Amino acid sequence: MAAVAEVAEVAADEFIRCEGLVKIYKIEDVEVVALQGLDLTIRRGEVMGIIGPSGSGKTTLMNVLGGLDAPSAGKAVVHGTDLIRISDRQRLRYRRRTVGFVWQNVSRNLIPYLTATENVQLPMILSGRFDHRRAERLLRLVGLGHRLRHRPVTMSGGEQQRVGIARAVVHRPLLLLADEPTGNLDPKLSRYTMALFARFNQIGGAVVIATHDLDLARSMPHRIVTLHEGSVVNDTRPRSQ
């Protein structure tokens, strides 16, 4: 029965569907409604930006889609996986195999006592898809072939972020989630990072990027979704699809 609960019916080109999505956090005796009946559909192959003020629900939505937080009510289906009905064990497998994360805080992306190569190898080990050569190929692709044996403390913030991107995609996730991924980068590195995201999204999944940077959001090739108080208030497509 658990395996049946994990799978939901989706349209052919639909990758993510949220309907009436609610997420409530309880802090001591106070309930905070972070997502309030959110409706959102993301198609396969889309690179989408999420914008909105602090407290609008951007990070909460990313945490729900990434399997870090369970929805409180409504529907959240990613690639046929019903995130409100799966067990804790299924949620862990989903995080390890389906999702790649890139965080603004680069120290959250990397383990400090591991080398760049070891950091990138770790998601493959956890997902059971180990390929030593792929980790090194990705590091060379992001311009870090000379840093394979270096630990994060010896790298610049931009270099650490690029290791984090390689680590996020090495196990070929279908969903790449990035929360303020260019917040600590200069404009040149920001553009380079966005180009990497677009390049890696050639697998029929989706890339979702939460940001406060309106210029970065406008560079999204497919969609910009605006959140306010936990709901979608605007959904635009910068160019025709």
C-alpha positions in Angstrom: 0.0 0.0 0.0 2.9 2.4 0.7 4.2 2.1 -2.8 0.7 2.9 -4.2 0.4 6.0 -2.0 3.7 7.3 -3.3 2.5 7.6 -6.9 -0.1 10.2 -8.2 -1.5 10.7 -11.6 -0.1 13.6 -13.6 -0.5 15.1 -17.0 2.0 14.2 -19.7 4.0 17.5 -19.6 3.4 18.2 -16.0 6.3 17.9 -13.6 5.0 19.6 -10.4 1.5 20.3 -9.3 0.5 22.1 -6.1 -3.2 22.6 -5.3 -4.5 24.3 -2.2 -1.1 23.7 -0.6 -0.9 24.6 3.1 2.0 24.6 5.4 1.6 25.5 9.1 4.5 25.7 11.5 3.9 25.6 15.2 6.3 27.8 17.3 5.6 27.1 20.9 1.8 27.9 21.2 1.6 30.0 18.0 0.7 28.6 14.6 2.3 30.3 11.6 0.6 29.7 8.2 3.6 29.9 5.8 1.6 28.6 2.7 -2.0 29.4 2.3 -3.8 27.5 -0.4 -1.0 27.8 -2.9 -1.8 26.7 -6.5 1.1 26.1 -8.9 1.9 23.9 -11.9 5.4 23.5 -13.3 6.0 21.8 -16.6 8.9 19.5 -17.6 12.0 21.4 -18.7 11.1 24.7 -17.1 13.5 27.0 -15.3 11.4 29.1 -13.0 12.1 31.9 -10.6 10.2 32.6 -7.4 10.3 36.1 -6.0 8.6 37.8 -3.1 9.4 39.7 0.1 10.7 38.0 3.2 8.0 35.9 4.8 6.2 35.4 1.5 6.7 31.6 1.6 9.5 31.2 -0.9 11.8 29.1 1.3 8.9 27.1 2.7 7.7 26.2 -0.8 11.3 25.1 -1.6 11.4 23.0 1.5 8.1 21.3 0.7 9.1 20.6 -2.9 12.5 19.3 -1.7 10.9 16.9 0.8 12.5 18.7 3.8 9.1 19.6 5.2 5.8 17.7 4.8 2.8 19.7 3.7 0.1 20.3 6.2 -2.8 20.1 3.7 -3.6 20.3 0.1 -1.7 18.6 -2.7 2.0 18.7 -3.7 3.0 16.1 -6.4 6.5 16.0 -8.0 7.1 13.6 -10.8 4.3 11.4 -9.7 5.4 11.4 -6.0 2.6 12.6 -3.6 4.6 14.5 -1.0 1.7 14.6 1.5 1.1 10.9 1.5 4.6 9.3 1.4 6.2 7.8 4.5 9.3 9.2 6.2 11.4 6.5 4.5 10.0 7.3 1.1 10.6 11.0 1.7 14.3 10.3 2.5 14.6 8.3 -0.7 12.9 11.1 -2.7 15.4 13.7 -1.3 18.4 11.5 -2.2 17.3 10.5 -5.6 15.0 13.1 -7.1 16.2 16.4 -5.7 19.4 18.5 -5.8 19.8 21.5 -3.5 21.9 24.7 -3.8 21.7 27.0 -0.8 22.7 30.7 -0.5 24.9 29.8 2.6 27.7 28.0 0.8 28.7 26.3 4.1 25.4 24.5 4.0 26.2 23.0 0.6 29.5 21.5 1.6 31.1 19.4 4.3 34.2 21.2 5.5 36.5 18.3 6.2 35.9 16.7 2.7 37.7 17.7 -0.5 35.9 19.2 -3.4 35.8 15.8 -5.1 34.6 14.0 -2.0 31.9 16.6 -1.5 30.6 16.0 -5.0 30.8 12.2 -4.7 28.7 12.1 -1.5 25.2 12.4 -3.1 26.1 9.6 -5.5 27.1 7.4 -2.6 23.8 8.2 -0.8 21.7 7.5 -3.8 23.5 4.4 -4.8 24.8 5.7 -8.1 28.5 6.1 -7.6 30.7 7.2 -10.4 34.1 8.6 -9.4 34.9 10.0 -12.8 31.6 11.9 -13.1 32.4 13.9 -10.0 35.7 15.1 -11.4 34.2 15.8 -14.8 31.6 18.1 -13.2 34.2 19.9 -11.2 36.2 20.5 -14.4 33.0 21.7 -16.1 32.5 24.4 -13.5 36.1 25.5 -13.8 37.5 23.8 -10.8 39.8 21.1 -12.3 42.6 22.6 -10.3 40.7 22.3 -7.0 39.8 18.6 -7.0 41.8 17.8 -3.8 41.2 21.1 -2.0 38.9 21.6 1.0 36.3 24.4 1.2 38.2 26.5 3.6 40.9 27.1 1.0 38.4 28.2 -1.6 36.7 31.6 -2.4 33.0 31.9 -1.9 32.4 31.7 -5.6 34.5 28.5 -5.9 32.6 26.9 -3.0 29.3 27.8 -4.7 30.4 26.1 -7.9 31.4 23.0 -5.9 27.9 23.1 -4.4 26.3 23.3 -7.8 28.3 20.3 -9.0 27.3 18.4 -5.8 23.7 19.3 -6.4 23.5 17.8 -9.9 26.0 14.9 -9.8 23.4 12.3 -9.0 21.3 13.5 -12.0 18.3 14.8 -9.9 15.1 15.6 -11.8 14.4 18.6 -9.6 17.0 21.2 -8.9 16.2 23.7 -6.1 18.3 26.8 -5.5 17.5 29.2 -2.7 19.3 32.6 -3.3 22.1 30.8 -5.1 23.8 34.0 -6.3 23.4 36.1 -3.1 27.1 36.0 -2.3 28.4 36.2 -5.9 29.4 39.1 -8.1 27.4 39.9 -11.3 29.8 37.9 -13.6 29.7 34.8 -11.4 25.9 35.2 -11.0 25.5 35.1 -14.8 27.8 32.1 -15.0 25.8 30.3 -12.3 22.5 30.9 -14.1 24.1 29.5 -17.3 25.1 26.4 -15.4 21.6 25.9 -14.1 20.2 26.1 -17.7 22.8 23.7 -19.0 22.1 21.1 -16.3 18.4 21.2 -16.9 18.5 18.9 -19.9 17.0 15.9 -18.2 13.2 16.6 -18.5 12.9 17.8 -14.9 12.7 21.4 -13.6 14.8 24.0 -12.0 13.2 26.3 -9.3 15.2 29.3 -8.1 14.1 31.5 -5.2 15.6 35.0 -5.2 15.3 38.6 -4.0 17.3 39.7 -7.0 14.8 41.1 -9.6 17.5 41.3 -12.3 18.3 37.7 -11.7 14.6 36.8 -11.8 14.1 38.6 -15.1 16.9 36.4 -16.6 14.8 33.3 -16.0 14.1 31.8 -19.4 10.6 30.5 -18.8 8.7 31.8 -15.8 8.6 34.2 -12.8 6.2 33.5 -10.0 5.5 36.0 -7.3 4.5 34.9 -3.8 2.8 37.1 -1.2 1.7 35.8 2.2 2.0 32.2 1.1 0.0 32.4 -2.2 0.8 33.0 -5.8 -0.2 36.5 -6.8 1.5 36.8 -10.2 2.8 34.3 -12.8 4.5 35.6 -15.9 6.4 34.2 -18.8 9.3 36.5 -20.0 9.0 35.0 -23.5 6.6 32.8 -25.4 7.1 29.1 -25.1 
